[in-house]
């Protein structure tokens, strides 16, 4: 049974939605959505359990290449940006 290490550079696209909530009645809350993108470095480990079945685990770390921001009175109030970390575990048939 072999253990295989696979490094890679990966990208991800997503669709983000932010919904505002107003604390006072004179403030009007709105919502918005938009495309996000991330670039990450991945290290995957795969081990064959039987000839047609393998176990795979991976970890990714990177950053948002296309962030999504929510603004209030022209200033950034919330959003999605910065570093990203993804981990996964699964079976490969």
C-alpha positions as CSV (number, residue, x, y, z in Angstrom):
1,X,0.0,0.0,0.0
2,X,1.5,3.3,-1.2
3,X,1.2,6.7,0.4
4,X,1.1,9.4,-2.2
5,X,1.7,13.1,-1.5
6,X,0.4,15.6,-4.0
7,X,1.2,19.4,-3.8
8,X,-0.9,21.8,-6.0
9,X,-2.0,25.3,-6.5
10,X,-5.8,25.5,-6.7
11,X,-8.4,28.1,-7.1
12,X,-12.0,28.4,-6.0
13,X,-15.0,30.5,-7.1
14,X,-17.9,31.2,-4.8
15,X,-21.1,33.3,-4.6
16,X,-21.4,35.4,-1.4
17,X,-24.6,37.0,-0.1
18,X,-24.7,39.6,2.8
19,X,-27.9,40.6,4.4
20,X,-28.0,43.8,6.4
21,X,-30.0,44.3,9.7
22,X,-31.1,47.7,10.9
23,X,-31.1,48.4,14.7
24,X,-33.2,51.5,14.3
25,X,-36.2,52.2,12.1
26,X,-34.6,55.2,10.3
27,X,-31.9,53.0,8.9
28,X,-32.8,51.0,5.8
29,X,-31.1,47.6,5.6
30,X,-30.3,46.0,2.2
31,X,-28.8,42.9,0.9
32,X,-26.3,42.2,-1.8
33,X,-24.4,39.3,-3.4
34,X,-21.4,38.9,-5.6
35,X,-18.6,36.6,-6.9
36,X,-15.7,35.7,-4.8
37,X,-12.4,33.9,-5.7
38,X,-9.6,32.3,-3.7
39,X,-6.2,31.1,-4.6
40,X,-4.7,28.4,-2.3
41,X,-1.8,26.0,-2.0
42,X,-2.9,22.4,-1.4
43,X,-1.1,19.4,0.0
44,X,-3.0,16.1,-0.4
45,X,-2.2,12.7,1.0
46,X,-3.8,9.6,-0.5
47,X,-3.5,5.9,0.5
48,X,-4.9,2.9,-1.2
49,X,-7.1,0.8,1.0
50,X,-8.0,-1.8,-1.6
51,X,-7.3,-1.8,-5.4
52,X,-10.5,0.2,-6.2
53,X,-10.7,2.4,-3.0
54,X,-8.4,5.0,-1.5
55,X,-8.5,7.4,1.4
56,X,-7.6,11.0,0.7
57,X,-7.0,13.9,3.1
58,X,-5.9,17.4,2.1
59,X,-5.2,20.8,3.6
60,X,-5.3,24.1,1.7
61,X,-4.2,27.6,2.7
62,X,-4.3,30.8,0.7
63,X,-6.1,34.1,0.3
64,X,-9.2,35.7,-1.2
65,X,-8.2,37.0,-4.6
66,X,-11.6,38.7,-5.2
67,X,-13.1,39.8,-1.9
68,X,-16.7,40.8,-1.2
69,X,-17.4,43.9,0.9
70,X,-20.5,45.5,2.4
71,X,-20.4,49.2,3.0
72,X,-22.4,51.6,5.2
73,X,-22.1,55.3,4.5
74,X,-19.2,54.7,2.2
75,X,-17.1,52.8,4.8
76,X,-16.5,49.0,4.8
77,X,-18.8,47.5,7.5
78,X,-18.5,43.7,6.8
79,X,-17.3,41.4,4.1
80,X,-15.3,38.3,3.1
81,X,-11.6,38.8,2.5
82,X,-8.2,37.7,3.8
83,X,-6.8,34.3,4.4
84,X,-8.6,31.0,3.8
85,X,-8.0,27.5,5.2
86,X,-9.8,24.4,3.9
87,X,-9.3,20.8,5.1
88,X,-11.0,17.7,3.7
89,X,-11.2,13.9,4.2
90,X,-12.9,11.5,1.8
91,X,-12.9,8.3,-0.2
92,X,-11.8,8.0,-3.8
93,X,-13.4,5.2,-5.9
